[in-house]
Amino acid sequence: QAAALPRVAISQPASARVLKFVPQANLTLLDPIITTAAVTYNHAYMVWDLLYGVNSKLEAKPQMAEGHTVSADGRTVLIKLRDGLKFHDGEPVRAQDCAASLERWSIRDPFGQTLRKALDSFGHQDDKTIKVTLKKPFPLLIDAIAIQGSYIMPERMAKTDPFKAITEFVGSGPFRFMDKEFVAGSSAAWQKFD
């Protein structure tokens, strides 16, 4: 009689709550602003959200943003936040957080650096409206922040020197990073953010 062959599980039952995977490289750097490593970007997309994301055609689409308006002279862009956005620590996402995050991102990112040549300031009109003031029109502003990973962090984190790594990992993305369980190059864990 032949021995029974092992059965391969094609999918997990609906009650399964853990997904384990092995990335293409070790996750060692956790701050997506100080590295361009794909493994760090994958981590970042789980922890932090973006104002705009891109679809399969690389078109910018609102994510945290409800939408935006551009002044007639092209020098003022107002980006309105969606209602109900919260960080993992329960604090609301404010325009001040977004402005500080965009500022930090733009110093390190090549597209952000190009944008900075036309930029006067990243600011806020109120808690729900980001105000980008430009010296001259920059029609690719929304594309720049959508395509290049301008992750939104709480203002206290976004004010970290962009040449130094953050030491806190609070975001508003689909997963909370379990930093107490992190062992660089060995294991990392995330928990679903309801």
LUMLUM-494916 format. One record per residue (C-alpha): residue in three letters; residue number from 1; x, y, z. Coordinates in steps of 0.02 Angstrom, whole numbers, plus 50000, padded with zeros to 5 digits. Layout:
N
+-----+-----+-------+-------+-------+
| res |   n |     X |     Y |     Z |
+-----+-----+-------+-------+-------+
| ala | NUM |     X |     Y |     Z |
...
+-----+-----+-------+-------+-------+
//
This chain:
194
+-----+-----+-------+-------+-------+
| res |   n |     X |     Y |     Z |
+-----+-----+-------+-------+-------+
| gln |   1 | 50000 | 50000 | 50000 |
| ala |   2 | 50070 | 50170 | 49951 |
| ala |   3 | 50103 | 50299 | 50085 |
| ala |   4 | 49986 | 50448 | 50084 |
| leu |   5 | 50061 | 50600 | 50002 |
| pro |   6 | 50057 | 50766 | 50096 |
| arg |   7 | 49914 | 50880 | 50046 |
| val |   8 | 49956 | 51057 | 49998 |
| ala |   9 | 49841 | 51192 | 50066 |
| ile |  10 | 49786 | 51301 | 49920 |
| ser |  11 | 49710 | 51433 | 50032 |
| gln |  12 | 49685 | 51466 | 50216 |
| pro |  13 | 49515 | 51450 | 50298 |
| ala |  14 | 49420 | 51612 | 50327 |
| ser |  15 | 49461 | 51602 | 50512 |
| ala |  16 | 49650 | 51613 | 50479 |
| arg |  17 | 49718 | 51778 | 50542 |
| val |  18 | 49906 | 51768 | 50509 |
| leu |  19 | 49997 | 51785 | 50344 |
| lys |  20 | 50182 | 51744 | 50344 |
| phe |  21 | 50297 | 51792 | 50201 |
| val |  22 | 50481 | 51806 | 50163 |
| pro |  23 | 50528 | 51970 | 50075 |
| gln |  24 | 50664 | 51982 | 49943 |
| ala |  25 | 50782 | 52066 | 50068 |
| asn |  26 | 50799 | 52092 | 50254 |
| leu |  27 | 50699 | 52236 | 50327 |
| thr |  28 | 50829 | 52335 | 50422 |
| leu |  29 | 50787 | 52518 | 50386 |
| leu |  30 | 50611 | 52566 | 50439 |
| asp |  31 | 50603 | 52749 | 50382 |
| pro |  32 | 50551 | 52763 | 50199 |
| ile |  33 | 50620 | 52940 | 50188 |
| ile |  34 | 50801 | 52888 | 50217 |
| thr |  35 | 50807 | 52740 | 50097 |
| thr |  36 | 50737 | 52685 | 49930 |
| ala |  37 | 50745 | 52499 | 49972 |
| ala |  38 | 50592 | 52407 | 49906 |
| val |  39 | 50575 | 52307 | 50067 |
| thr |  40 | 50563 | 52471 | 50165 |
| tyr |  41 | 50435 | 52540 | 50042 |
| asn |  42 | 50329 | 52383 | 50063 |
| his |  43 | 50336 | 52408 | 50252 |
| ala |  44 | 50293 | 52593 | 50231 |
| tyr |  45 | 50140 | 52560 | 50123 |
| met |  46 | 50071 | 52450 | 50263 |
| val |  47 | 50103 | 52577 | 50402 |
| trp |  48 | 50077 | 52749 | 50323 |
| asp |  49 | 49946 | 52815 | 50206 |
| leu |  50 | 49963 | 52937 | 50061 |
| leu |  51 | 49863 | 53090 | 50012 |
| tyr |  52 | 49856 | 53023 | 49834 |
| gly |  53 | 49897 | 52851 | 49769 |
| val |  54 | 49914 | 52790 | 49591 |
| asn |  55 | 49806 | 52668 | 49494 |
| ser |  56 | 49869 | 52536 | 49372 |
| lys |  57 | 49893 | 52672 | 49240 |
| leu |  58 | 49999 | 52776 | 49362 |
| glu |  59 | 49863 | 52908 | 49372 |
| ala |  60 | 49852 | 53003 | 49536 |
| lys |  61 | 49692 | 52964 | 49631 |
| pro |  62 | 49634 | 53032 | 49801 |
| gln |  63 | 49673 | 52920 | 49948 |
| met |  64 | 49677 | 53020 | 50111 |
| ala |  65 | 49628 | 53173 | 50010 |
| glu |  66 | 49450 | 53210 | 49964 |
| gly |  67 | 49516 | 53312 | 49818 |
| his |  68 | 49605 | 53474 | 49779 |
| thr |  69 | 49582 | 53643 | 49697 |
| val |  70 | 49710 | 53749 | 49605 |
| ser |  71 | 49701 | 53939 | 49603 |
| ala |  72 | 49680 | 54030 | 49436 |
| asp |  73 | 49864 | 54081 | 49435 |
| gly |  74 | 49918 | 53902 | 49474 |
| arg |  75 | 50016 | 53956 | 49628 |
| thr |  76 | 49902 | 53897 | 49769 |
| val |  77 | 49844 | 53717 | 49787 |
| leu |  78 | 49720 | 53672 | 49924 |
| ile |  79 | 49706 | 53487 | 49966 |
| lys |  80 | 49554 | 53439 | 50071 |
| leu |  81 | 49567 | 53288 | 50187 |
| arg |  82 | 49430 | 53156 | 50198 |
| asp |  83 | 49327 | 53150 | 50357 |
| gly |  84 | 49368 | 53027 | 50496 |
| leu |  85 | 49554 | 52998 | 50463 |
| lys |  86 | 49645 | 52936 | 50619 |
| phe |  87 | 49821 | 52885 | 50662 |
| his |  88 | 49854 | 52719 | 50748 |
| asp |  89 | 49866 | 52808 | 50916 |
| gly |  90 | 49687 | 52873 | 50895 |
| glu |  91 | 49736 | 53053 | 50855 |
| pro |  92 | 49652 | 53134 | 50705 |
| val |  93 | 49755 | 53162 | 50547 |
| arg |  94 | 49771 | 53351 | 50524 |
| ala |  95 | 49831 | 53460 | 50382 |
| gln |  96 | 49977 | 53511 | 50494 |
| asp |  97 | 50035 | 53328 | 50497 |
| cys |  98 | 50023 | 53320 | 50308 |
| ala |  99 | 50117 | 53483 | 50279 |
| ala | 100 | 50260 | 53429 | 50392 |
| ser | 101 | 50265 | 53256 | 50307 |
| leu | 102 | 50271 | 53335 | 50134 |
| glu | 103 | 50410 | 53452 | 50190 |
| arg | 104 | 50518 | 53309 | 50256 |
| trp | 105 | 50484 | 53201 | 50102 |
| ser | 106 | 50525 | 53342 | 49979 |
| ile | 107 | 50699 | 53368 | 50051 |
| arg | 108 | 50754 | 53189 | 50012 |
| asp | 109 | 50652 | 53132 | 49862 |
| pro | 110 | 50718 | 53181 | 49687 |
| phe | 111 | 50543 | 53228 | 49623 |
| gly | 112 | 50514 | 53322 | 49786 |
| gln | 113 | 50678 | 53415 | 49762 |
| thr | 114 | 50621 | 53467 | 49588 |
| leu | 115 | 50456 | 53525 | 49663 |
| arg | 116 | 50550 | 53626 | 49794 |
| lys | 117 | 50621 | 53737 | 49656 |
| ala | 118 | 50443 | 53800 | 49626 |
| leu | 119 | 50387 | 53788 | 49809 |
| asp | 120 | 50358 | 53932 | 49926 |
| ser | 121 | 50286 | 53829 | 50070 |
| phe | 122 | 50188 | 53679 | 50130 |
| gly | 123 | 50061 | 53745 | 50254 |
| his | 124 | 49882 | 53728 | 50309 |
| gln | 125 | 49726 | 53833 | 50293 |
| asp | 126 | 49638 | 53739 | 50434 |
| asp | 127 | 49648 | 53566 | 50513 |
| lys | 128 | 49572 | 53483 | 50359 |
| thr | 129 | 49651 | 53586 | 50219 |
| ile | 130 | 49832 | 53579 | 50164 |
| lys | 131 | 49890 | 53738 | 50077 |
| val | 132 | 50034 | 53723 | 49955 |
| thr | 133 | 50100 | 53893 | 49900 |
| leu | 134 | 50208 | 53897 | 49746 |
| lys | 135 | 50327 | 54029 | 49676 |
| lys | 136 | 50274 | 53974 | 49503 |
| pro | 137 | 50147 | 53845 | 49441 |
| phe | 138 | 50202 | 53664 | 49457 |
| pro | 139 | 50071 | 53560 | 49363 |
| leu | 140 | 50148 | 53395 | 49421 |
| leu | 141 | 50124 | 53429 | 49608 |
| ile | 142 | 49987 | 53299 | 49635 |
| asp | 143 | 50080 | 53172 | 49528 |
| ala | 144 | 50240 | 53202 | 49627 |
| ile | 145 | 50160 | 53168 | 49796 |
| ala | 146 | 50062 | 53018 | 49728 |
| ile | 147 | 50201 | 52927 | 49637 |
| gln | 148 | 50347 | 52956 | 49753 |
| gly | 149 | 50294 | 52888 | 49922 |
| ser | 150 | 50257 | 53046 | 50020 |
| tyr | 151 | 50196 | 52950 | 50172 |
| ile | 152 | 50093 | 53047 | 50299 |
| met | 153 | 50157 | 53040 | 50478 |
| pro | 154 | 50106 | 53133 | 50635 |
| glu | 155 | 50185 | 53306 | 50639 |
| arg | 156 | 50297 | 53260 | 50788 |
| met | 157 | 50376 | 53122 | 50682 |
| ala | 158 | 50379 | 53220 | 50520 |
| lys | 159 | 50481 | 53356 | 50604 |
| thr | 160 | 50625 | 53231 | 50623 |
| asp | 161 | 50779 | 53284 | 50527 |
| pro | 162 | 50756 | 53203 | 50354 |
| phe | 163 | 50935 | 53138 | 50363 |
| lys | 164 | 50901 | 53045 | 50526 |
| ala | 165 | 50786 | 52895 | 50545 |
| ile | 166 | 50624 | 52909 | 50641 |
| thr | 167 | 50614 | 52810 | 50802 |
| glu | 168 | 50424 | 52800 | 50816 |
| phe | 169 | 50311 | 52711 | 50692 |
| val | 170 | 50136 | 52783 | 50706 |
| gly | 171 | 50041 | 52793 | 50542 |
| ser | 172 | 49863 | 52785 | 50478 |
| gly | 173 | 49888 | 52645 | 50353 |
| pro | 174 | 49803 | 52475 | 50351 |
| phe | 175 | 49924 | 52397 | 50477 |
| arg | 176 | 50006 | 52448 | 50641 |
| phe | 177 | 50191 | 52407 | 50650 |
| met | 178 | 50229 | 52301 | 50803 |
| asp | 179 | 50396 | 52382 | 50840 |
| lys | 180 | 50421 | 52288 | 51005 |
| glu | 181 | 50423 | 52125 | 50906 |
| phe | 182 | 50544 | 52186 | 50772 |
| val | 183 | 50713 | 52098 | 50755 |
| ala | 184 | 50812 | 52179 | 50614 |
| gly | 185 | 50851 | 52054 | 50476 |
| ser | 186 | 50751 | 51917 | 50563 |
| ser | 187 | 50568 | 51958 | 50592 |
| ala | 188 | 50441 | 52098 | 50584 |
| ala | 189 | 50256 | 52098 | 50626 |
| trp | 190 | 50107 | 52207 | 50583 |
| gln | 191 | 49931 | 52204 | 50652 |
| lys | 192 | 49774 | 52252 | 50555 |
| phe | 193 | 49716 | 52430 | 50592 |
| asp | 194 | 49527 | 52434 | 50602 |
+-----+-----+-------+-------+-------+
//
